[in-house]
Amino acid sequence: MNSRLLSLDFFRGLTIAAMIVVNDPGSWSYIYAPLKHADWHGATPTDLVFPFFLFIVGISISLSLSKREISGNLYFKIVKRSIIIFLLGIFLALFPSFDFENLRIVGVLQRIAIVYLICAILYLNTSFSTQLKIGIGLLIFYWITLMFIPFGGNLAGTLEPGNNFAAWVDSFIVPGRMYQETWDPEGFYSTIPSIATGISGMLCGNMILNTNNSLKDKIIKLFYWGTLMLIIGHFWDYIFPINKHIWTSSYVLFSSGLGMIILAMSMWIIDEKKYSSNIKFGLVFGSNAIVAYVLHGIIWRLFQIPIIDGIGLQKLWMDTGIGLGLPAKFVSFDWAIFYTLVIYFIVYQLYKRKIFIKI
């Protein structure tokens, strides 16, 4: 594995670890503000985790497919991987009750699968400039539809929870149960701009692959373009607010810009300055990222099994900590860290044995 991929695995690993922390508090009633999603407009650190992963998916597509010979077998592998990831998302939605009547079809892994499939096919069939144009086109198209098209008796530009053009379209095309009853943050329509998030990662990957630039030049370019995207996203926010729930175009630029800057920092620390002795935590998670995510969605059930007085370890943890006088949010956060370390211990066993499960 070369140093460039070490940087990417490190960033991917930190992203997955952050996903587990924010998804698994000791109690949803006690969460520190940075570990919550923004109520609606705006973005917290938690709102950056998912787009970072899609951004990394785009980079990985560029790095992994750049030297692959285009063939029917390659397309088969791409489609197969997308289907497996999508079905894993369905499995997590069903687990542990397997209530098919209230199945939520869309979700995090389902969106990752769709973005990967479309971006990989785009990468194999289009040039850098075409990918850039498609990415910009998707963001502008999404902005126009949400801000300038009236829908269901509502005025154009209505951006209320469950009452916006994306939610209106999803109400017709999303089967099964929605996460928020009338709308879903991973709905099909808002997947359109999330594809642009993947494309931004592909463009970033192309910069990394450019052999005409030195490593230092690549890092500078990533900082430059990341900063520019942040600035554009900030100004677009005034007329099309940054919003993770409906994945607005300004949110894509904001999150991808930050992702590019963080990747540049990772490359500078790990590759340029060779500070790579203390990055194993990130590499362990990054080397089996999807596996870690699926495990975190399954193993939580074990901690709900009654062990003392009919309550599970997670509830016991919360009750004990609060009973000792510790702040409830602190106890809840401690549990999230503990649970993340449990997942780390499992994937570390795979890492130590050089087992990398390619899904």
C-alpha positions as CSV (number, residue, x, y, z in Angstrom):
1,M,0.0,0.0,0.0
2,N,1.5,3.3,-1.0
3,S,1.6,6.4,1.1
4,R,-1.1,8.1,-0.9
5,L,-3.5,5.3,0.0
6,L,-2.4,5.4,3.6
7,S,-3.6,9.0,3.7
8,L,-6.9,8.0,2.2
9,D,-7.3,5.0,4.5
10,F,-6.5,7.2,7.5
11,F,-9.2,9.8,6.5
12,R,-11.7,7.0,5.7
13,G,-11.0,5.4,9.1
14,L,-11.5,8.6,11.1
15,T,-14.8,9.1,9.2
16,I,-16.1,5.6,10.0
17,A,-15.1,6.0,13.6
18,A,-16.9,9.3,13.7
19,M,-20.0,7.6,12.2
20,I,-20.0,5.1,15.0
21,V,-19.6,7.7,17.7
22,V,-22.5,9.8,16.5
23,N,-24.8,6.9,15.8
24,D,-24.4,5.1,19.1
25,P,-24.8,7.4,22.2
26,G,-25.7,5.8,25.5
27,S,-29.0,7.6,25.3
28,W,-30.5,9.7,22.5
29,S,-31.9,11.9,25.3
30,Y,-28.4,13.1,26.3
31,I,-26.2,14.2,23.5
32,Y,-23.6,17.0,23.2
33,A,-24.6,19.6,20.6
34,P,-21.7,18.9,18.2
35,L,-22.8,15.2,18.1
36,K,-26.3,16.1,16.9
37,H,-27.4,16.9,13.4
38,A,-28.5,20.5,12.8
39,D,-32.2,20.8,13.4
40,W,-32.7,22.0,9.8
41,H,-30.5,24.6,8.1
42,G,-26.8,24.8,9.0
43,A,-24.3,22.1,9.8
44,T,-22.7,20.6,12.9
45,P,-19.6,18.4,12.8
46,T,-22.0,15.4,12.7
47,D,-23.5,16.7,9.5
48,L,-20.0,16.4,7.8
49,V,-19.5,12.7,8.5
50,F,-21.7,11.1,5.7
51,P,-20.6,13.5,2.9
52,F,-17.0,12.9,3.9
53,F,-17.5,9.2,3.3
54,L,-19.2,9.8,-0.1
55,F,-16.3,12.2,-1.0
56,I,-13.8,9.4,-0.1
57,V,-15.8,6.9,-2.2
58,G,-15.3,9.2,-5.2
59,I,-11.5,9.4,-4.5
60,S,-11.3,5.6,-4.2
61,I,-13.1,5.2,-7.5
62,S,-10.4,7.3,-9.3
63,L,-7.5,5.6,-7.6
64,S,-8.8,2.0,-8.0
65,L,-10.2,2.3,-11.6
66,S,-7.6,4.6,-13.1
67,K,-5.4,1.6,-14.3
68,R,-8.2,-1.0,-14.8
69,E,-8.9,-2.1,-18.3
70,I,-12.6,-1.4,-19.2
71,S,-14.4,-4.7,-19.8
72,G,-17.7,-6.4,-19.2
73,N,-16.2,-8.1,-16.2
74,L,-15.3,-4.8,-14.6
75,Y,-18.8,-3.5,-15.0
76,F,-20.1,-6.7,-13.5
77,K,-17.9,-6.2,-10.5
78,I,-19.1,-2.6,-10.1
79,V,-22.8,-3.6,-10.3
80,K,-22.3,-6.6,-8.0
81,R,-20.6,-4.5,-5.4
82,S,-23.3,-1.9,-5.6
83,I,-26.0,-4.5,-5.1
84,I,-24.2,-6.1,-2.1
85,I,-23.8,-2.7,-0.4
86,F,-27.5,-1.8,-1.1
87,L,-28.7,-5.2,0.3
88,L,-26.5,-4.8,3.4
89,G,-28.4,-1.5,4.0
90,I,-31.7,-3.3,3.6
91,F,-30.5,-6.0,6.1
92,L,-29.5,-3.3,8.7
93,A,-33.0,-1.7,8.2
94,L,-34.6,-5.0,8.9
95,F,-32.4,-6.1,11.8
96,P,-33.2,-7.3,14.4
97,S,-37.1,-7.6,14.1
98,F,-37.2,-8.2,10.3
99,D,-40.5,-6.3,10.0
100,F,-40.9,-6.3,6.2
101,E,-44.2,-4.4,6.5
102,N,-42.4,-1.3,7.8
103,L,-39.2,-1.7,5.8
104,R,-37.3,1.5,5.1
105,I,-35.9,1.0,1.6
106,V,-33.6,4.0,1.5
107,G,-30.7,4.6,3.9
108,V,-27.0,5.3,4.4
109,L,-25.6,2.2,2.7
110,Q,-28.2,2.4,0.0
111,R,-27.1,5.9,-0.9
112,I,-23.5,4.8,-0.8
113,A,-24.3,2.0,-3.3
114,I,-26.2,4.3,-5.7
115,V,-23.5,7.0,-5.6
116,Y,-20.7,4.4,-6.1
117,L,-22.5,2.7,-9.1
118,I,-23.2,6.0,-10.9
119,C,-19.9,7.6,-10.2
120,A,-17.9,4.5,-11.2
121,I,-19.7,4.3,-14.5
122,L,-19.2,8.0,-15.1
123,Y,-15.5,7.6,-14.3
124,L,-15.0,4.8,-16.9
125,N,-16.9,6.6,-19.6
126,T,-16.2,10.4,-19.3
127,S,-13.2,12.7,-19.1
128,F,-12.2,15.0,-16.2
129,S,-13.9,18.0,-17.8
130,T,-17.1,16.1,-18.5
131,Q,-17.2,14.9,-14.9
132,L,-16.7,18.5,-13.7
133,K,-19.6,19.7,-16.0
134,I,-21.9,16.9,-14.8
135,G,-21.2,17.7,-11.2
136,I,-21.8,21.4,-11.6
137,G,-24.9,20.6,-13.7
138,L,-26.4,18.3,-11.0
139,L,-25.9,21.0,-8.3
140,I,-27.5,23.7,-10.5
141,F,-30.4,21.4,-11.6
142,Y,-31.1,20.5,-7.9
143,W,-31.0,24.2,-6.9
144,I,-33.5,25.2,-9.7
145,T,-35.9,22.4,-8.8
146,L,-36.0,23.1,-5.1
147,M,-36.1,26.9,-5.4
148,F,-38.0,27.7,-8.5
149,I,-40.6,25.0,-9.1
150,P,-43.9,25.1,-7.2
151,F,-45.2,21.7,-6.0
152,G,-48.3,20.2,-4.4
153,G,-50.0,23.6,-3.9
154,N,-46.8,25.1,-2.3
155,L,-44.9,28.1,-3.5
156,A,-41.6,27.6,-5.2
157,G,-38.7,27.8,-2.8
158,T,-40.5,26.3,0.2
159,L,-37.8,24.5,2.2
160,E,-39.5,23.3,5.3
161,P,-39.1,19.8,6.9
162,G,-41.2,17.4,4.9
163,N,-42.5,20.3,2.8
164,N,-40.1,20.9,0.0
165,F,-39.7,19.7,-3.6
166,A,-37.4,16.8,-2.7
167,A,-39.8,15.4,-0.1
168,W,-42.7,15.9,-2.5
169,V,-41.0,13.9,-5.2
170,D,-39.9,11.2,-2.7
171,S,-43.5,10.8,-1.5
172,F,-44.2,9.4,-5.0
173,I,-41.1,7.4,-5.7
174,V,-39.8,6.1,-2.3
175,P,-41.3,2.8,-1.4
176,G,-41.8,1.6,2.2
177,R,-41.5,3.6,5.4
178,M,-39.7,7.0,5.5
179,Y,-37.3,7.9,8.3
180,Q,-39.3,11.0,9.3
181,E,-42.8,9.8,8.2
182,T,-43.3,12.5,5.6
183,W,-39.7,12.7,4.4
184,D,-36.3,10.9,4.4
185,P,-32.8,12.4,4.7
186,E,-31.6,9.6,2.4
187,G,-34.5,9.9,-0.1
188,F,-33.9,9.2,-3.8
189,Y,-34.3,12.7,-5.0
190,S,-31.7,14.2,-2.7
191,T,-29.4,11.5,-3.9
192,I,-29.0,13.6,-7.0
193,P,-26.7,16.2,-5.3
194,S,-25.0,13.4,-3.3
195,I,-23.8,12.1,-6.7
196,A,-22.1,15.4,-7.1
197,T,-20.4,14.8,-3.7
198,G,-19.0,11.6,-5.2
199,I,-17.9,13.4,-8.3
200,S,-16.1,16.0,-6.2
201,G,-14.1,13.1,-4.8
202,M,-13.4,11.7,-8.2
203,L,-12.0,15.1,-9.3
204,C,-9.9,15.2,-6.2
205,G,-8.6,11.7,-7.0
206,N,-7.6,12.9,-10.5
207,M,-5.6,15.7,-8.9
208,I,-3.8,13.1,-6.7
209,L,-3.1,10.9,-9.8
210,N,-1.5,13.7,-11.8
211,T,2.1,12.7,-12.2
212,N,3.1,16.2,-13.5
213,N,2.8,17.6,-10.0
214,S,5.0,16.9,-7.0
215,L,3.4,15.8,-3.7
216,K,3.8,19.3,-2.3
217,D,2.1,20.8,-5.4
218,K,-0.8,18.4,-5.0
219,I,-1.3,19.3,-1.4
220,I,-1.3,23.0,-2.3
221,K,-3.8,22.4,-5.0
222,L,-6.1,20.5,-2.7
223,F,-6.0,23.3,-0.2
224,Y,-6.6,25.9,-2.9
225,W,-9.6,24.1,-4.5
226,G,-11.0,23.1,-1.1
227,T,-10.9,26.7,0.1
228,L,-12.5,27.9,-3.1
229,M,-15.4,25.4,-2.7
230,L,-15.9,26.5,0.9
231,I,-16.1,30.1,-0.2
232,I,-18.6,29.4,-3.0
233,G,-20.6,27.1,-0.7
234,H,-20.7,29.9,1.9
235,F,-22.1,32.5,-0.5
236,W,-24.6,30.0,-2.1
237,D,-25.8,29.4,1.5
238,Y,-27.4,32.9,1.4
239,I,-29.9,31.9,-1.3
240,F,-29.9,28.1,-0.9
241,P,-29.1,27.3,2.7
242,I,-26.6,24.6,3.7
243,N,-28.8,21.7,4.8
244,K,-27.8,18.1,5.2
245,H,-31.3,16.8,5.5
246,I,-32.1,17.7,1.9
247,W,-28.4,17.7,0.8
248,T,-28.5,21.2,-0.8
249,S,-26.0,22.2,-3.4
250,S,-24.3,24.7,-1.0
251,Y,-23.9,21.8,1.5
252,V,-22.2,19.7,-1.2
253,L,-19.6,22.4,-1.8
254,F,-19.2,23.2,1.9
255,S,-18.7,19.6,2.9
256,S,-16.5,18.6,-0.1
257,G,-14.4,21.7,0.4
258,L,-13.7,20.7,4.0
259,G,-13.1,17.1,3.0
260,M,-10.5,18.3,0.4
261,I,-8.7,20.4,3.0
262,I,-8.7,17.5,5.6
263,L,-7.3,15.1,3.0
264,A,-4.6,17.7,2.1
265,M,-3.7,17.9,5.8
266,S,-3.6,14.1,6.0
267,M,-1.3,13.9,3.0
268,W,1.0,16.7,4.5
269,I,1.2,14.9,7.9
270,I,1.5,11.3,6.7
271,D,3.3,11.7,3.3
272,E,5.2,14.9,3.3
273,K,6.3,15.0,6.9
274,K,6.3,11.3,7.4
275,Y,4.4,11.4,10.8
276,S,2.9,8.0,10.3
277,S,3.8,6.2,13.5
278,N,0.5,7.0,15.3
279,I,-2.2,6.6,12.7
280,K,-3.0,2.9,13.2
281,F,-6.4,3.7,14.7
282,G,-7.5,5.4,11.4
283,L,-5.9,2.7,9.2
284,V,-7.6,-0.1,11.1
285,F,-11.1,1.3,10.5
286,G,-10.2,2.5,7.0
287,S,-9.0,-0.8,5.8
288,N,-12.4,-2.5,6.5
289,A,-14.7,0.5,6.5
290,I,-17.9,-1.1,5.3
291,V,-17.4,-4.1,7.5
292,A,-17.0,-1.8,10.5
293,Y,-20.1,0.1,9.6
294,V,-22.2,-3.1,9.2
295,L,-20.8,-4.5,12.5
296,H,-21.8,-1.3,14.4
297,G,-25.3,-1.7,13.1
298,I,-25.5,-5.3,14.4
299,I,-23.5,-5.7,17.6
300,W,-25.5,-3.0,19.5
301,R,-28.2,-5.6,19.9
302,L,-25.9,-7.6,22.2
303,F,-25.8,-4.8,24.7
304,Q,-29.5,-4.7,25.0
305,I,-29.7,-8.3,26.2
306,P,-30.8,-8.3,29.9
307,I,-28.0,-9.1,32.3
308,I,-29.0,-7.5,35.7
309,D,-32.5,-6.8,36.9
310,G,-33.8,-7.2,33.3
311,I,-31.7,-4.4,31.8
312,G,-28.8,-4.6,29.3
313,L,-25.3,-3.4,29.6
314,Q,-26.0,-0.1,27.8
315,K,-28.8,0.9,30.1
316,L,-26.8,-0.3,33.1
317,W,-23.9,1.9,32.0
318,M,-26.2,4.9,31.8
319,D,-28.0,4.3,35.1
320,T,-24.7,3.6,36.9
321,G,-22.9,6.7,35.6
322,I,-25.8,9.0,36.3
323,G,-26.2,7.4,39.7
324,L,-22.6,8.3,40.5
325,G,-23.4,11.9,39.8
326,L,-21.7,12.2,36.4
327,P,-23.3,14.5,33.8
328,A,-25.7,12.4,31.7
329,K,-24.3,13.7,28.4
330,F,-20.8,12.8,29.5
331,V,-22.0,9.2,30.4
332,S,-23.8,8.9,27.1
333,F,-20.7,10.1,25.2
334,D,-18.5,7.7,27.2
335,W,-20.7,4.8,26.0
336,A,-20.3,5.9,22.4
337,I,-16.5,5.9,22.8
338,F,-16.6,2.5,24.5
339,Y,-18.8,1.0,21.7
340,T,-16.5,2.5,19.0
341,L,-13.6,0.7,20.7
342,V,-15.5,-2.5,20.8
343,I,-15.9,-2.3,17.0
344,Y,-12.2,-1.3,16.7
345,F,-11.1,-4.4,18.6
346,I,-13.0,-6.6,16.1
347,V,-11.8,-4.9,12.9
348,Y,-8.3,-4.8,14.4
349,Q,-8.3,-8.6,14.5
350,L,-8.9,-8.5,10.8
351,Y,-6.2,-5.9,10.2
352,K,-3.6,-7.7,12.3
353,R,-4.2,-10.9,10.2
354,K,-4.1,-8.9,7.0
355,I,-7.7,-9.7,6.2
356,F,-9.3,-7.0,4.1
357,I,-12.9,-7.8,3.2
358,K,-13.6,-6.3,-0.2
359,I,-17.3,-5.8,-0.6
